[in-house]
Amino acid sequence: MRQGKPARNRASRSGVVLYGLALAAILSWALFPVAAVALSSAIAAMAGCTLDESGAHPCTVLGREAGGWLVTLFTLGWLALVTLPTGAAALLLWCAVVAVHLLVLLWRRRGTGRS
């Protein structure tokens, strides 16, 4: 029986999950303001409302006044000036860590004589 393989597979799967979660967190951080602007613009367009950064305009969505929070979501776009560059830097760091990890795995595999 091969008892070493399932442990290795579990360890590699957990690494993939952790790298995937880190990537999801980085992309969420970087793209949240862009998504907020897109969402607020789409809702305002569907409701036929005016949406700009000059202030809240009256807008009724599903029977409720939504102008205030729509303009808040819309102006969150300015946060992208911070989140996009820091997200790009974090993404580059993430790529470097994944590349080093893969190189170490290949080096270990080659060093043990496996193919």
Secondary structure, DSSP 8 states (H G I E B T S, - for coil): ---HHHHHHHHHHHHHHHHHHHHHHHHHHHHHHHHHHHHHHHHHHHHT----TT-----EETTEE-HHHHHHHHHGGGGHHHHHHHHHHHHHHHHHHHHHHHHHHHHHHHHTT--
